[in-house]
Amino acid sequence: MTTTAPDVRKPAKAKRLSGVMSNTGLYLATSVAALLFLIPFYLIVRNAFMTDPEITGEEWKWFPTDIQWGNVTEPFDDATVDFAQSMWNSMVVAILHTVGILLVCSLAGYGLARIPYKHANKVFYAVLATLMVPTAVTFVPSFVLVSSLGWVDSYRGLIIPGLFSGFTCFLFRQYFLGFPKELEEAARVDGLGYWGAYWRVVVPNSLNFFAAIATITFIAGWNAFLWPLVIGQDPSAWTVQVALSSYATNQTVNYHLIFMATAISILPLVLVFLFLQRWLVQGIAQTGIKG
C-alpha cells in the first residue's frame, strides 16, 4: 500500500498570498491617507492662481481656466501689509526659537538624566506638572511681564518667553536615559566633565534626534499665531501668520490673495521638512521611552 506525502507547498503558497494581500492593503491605505493629506495643498495652489469669481463660483473647476501668474507678486505689492517683512520676522523668530529650545531643553534633559542630584526626580515631576497648566492661565501674566520689560513689538518679546518647553525637556531626558553611558565614561577618563561630555560626545552622536526636535520646533514657531498677535502690535513686528489674518476683514475677503500668501508662507516649511525628513524619521525612531 502506498501513501502520498502531504503537499508542503500549499501552506507556503498560502503564506505568500497572505503576505501579498497584506502588503497590498497597506499600500492602498497609505495611498489613500497620502491623497487625503495632499488635498488641502491642492486646494491652496489651485485657488492661489484663480480669480475670486472662479473660487466662489457655483461651478466647480479642477484647475484655473486661465492661470493668474500676477497673483504671485500681489502679496508683496500690497501697501497695507508688508508681507516680505512678516516673512523675515517669522524666519528670525522660528530659527532663534528653535536654537534656543534645543540648547535650553537639551541641557535641562541631560542634567536630569545624568547629573546625580537627590531632588532630580522632584524637579522632573515639577517640569511634567507644567504640561498640565493650560496656556490660557499663563498667557496674561506672561504678557504683563513682557510689557513691563518693554519687549512689546520686539524679537525679545516674541522669542524669549517660549525658550523652554516642558514636553521637549521630557523628550530629551528620556532620550539621554537611553544614551550609551560607556561613551560618556570614556570621555570622563580623558578628563572631560559633564559639559565636555555633553558637547563633545553626546551632541555629535545625537544629531538625528536633535534634527527631529528641530523640525517640529521650527514648524511650531513658524505657525505660532496667538502670542505674536498680542506682542506684535505694530505692523512692522507682525509674523506671517498675523499678516495672513489681516487679509480677511469684516468688510472684504480677498480670497486669491489669502491663498497665494498662504502658499508662499508654507514654502519654507516644505523645504525644511524635505531637507530634514530623513533625520526626522530616524530621530522619532530613537525616542523610545525608558523609565
Secondary structure as the mmCIF struct_conf table of DSSP 4:
data_model
#
loop_
_struct_conf.conf_type_id
_struct_conf.id
_struct_conf.beg_label_comp_id
_struct_conf.beg_label_asym_id
_struct_conf.beg_label_seq_id
_struct_conf.end_label_comp_id
_struct_conf.end_label_asym_id
_struct_conf.end_label_seq_id
HELX_LH_PP_P HELX_LH_PP_P1 THR A 4 PRO A 6
TURN_TY1_P TURN_TY1_P1 VAL A 8 VAL A 8
HELX_RH_AL_P HELX_RH_AL_P1 ARG A 9 ALA A 48
TURN_TY1_P TURN_TY1_P2 PHE A 49 PHE A 49
BEND BEND1 MET A 50 MET A 50
HELX_RH_AL_P HELX_RH_AL_P2 ASP A 52 THR A 56
BEND BEND2 GLU A 58 GLU A 59
BEND BEND3 TRP A 62 PHE A 63
BEND BEND4 THR A 65 ASP A 66
HELX_RH_3T_P HELX_RH_3T_P1 TRP A 69 VAL A 72
TURN_TY1_P TURN_TY1_P3 THR A 73 THR A 73
HELX_RH_AL_P HELX_RH_AL_P3 GLU A 74 ASP A 77
BEND BEND5 ALA A 79 THR A 80
HELX_RH_AL_P HELX_RH_AL_P4 PHE A 83 ARG A 114
BEND BEND6 ILE A 115 ILE A 115
TURN_TY1_P TURN_TY1_P4 LYS A 118 HIS A 119
HELX_RH_AL_P HELX_RH_AL_P5 ALA A 120 ALA A 129
HELX_RH_3T_P HELX_RH_3T_P2 THR A 130 MET A 132
BEND BEND7 VAL A 133 VAL A 133
HELX_RH_AL_P HELX_RH_AL_P6 THR A 135 SER A 148
TURN_TY1_P TURN_TY1_P5 LEU A 149 GLY A 150
TURN_TY1_P TURN_TY1_P6 VAL A 152 ASP A 153
BEND BEND8 SER A 154 SER A 154
HELX_RH_AL_P HELX_RH_AL_P7 TYR A 155 ILE A 159
HELX_RH_3T_P HELX_RH_3T_P3 ILE A 160 GLY A 162
BEND BEND9 LEU A 163 LEU A 163
HELX_RH_AL_P HELX_RH_AL_P8 GLY A 166 LEU A 177
TURN_TY1_P TURN_TY1_P7 GLY A 178 GLY A 178
BEND BEND10 PHE A 179 PHE A 179
HELX_RH_AL_P HELX_RH_AL_P9 LYS A 181 VAL A 189
TURN_TY1_P TURN_TY1_P8 ASP A 190 GLY A 191
HELX_RH_AL_P HELX_RH_AL_P10 TYR A 194 ALA A 197
HELX_RH_PI_P HELX_RH_PI_P1 TYR A 198 VAL A 202
TURN_TY1_P TURN_TY1_P9 VAL A 203 ASN A 205
HELX_RH_AL_P HELX_RH_AL_P11 LEU A 207 ASN A 223
HELX_RH_AL_P HELX_RH_AL_P12 LEU A 226 ILE A 231
BEND BEND11 ASP A 234 ASP A 234
HELX_RH_3T_P HELX_RH_3T_P4 PRO A 235 ALA A 237
HELX_RH_AL_P HELX_RH_AL_P13 VAL A 240 SER A 245
TURN_TY1_P TURN_TY1_P10 SER A 246 TYR A 247
STRN STRN1 ALA A 248 ALA A 248
BEND BEND12 ASN A 250 GLN A 251
STRN STRN2 VAL A 253 VAL A 253
HELX_RH_AL_P HELX_RH_AL_P14 TYR A 255 ALA A 285
TURN_TY1_P TURN_TY1_P11 GLN A 286 GLN A 286
#
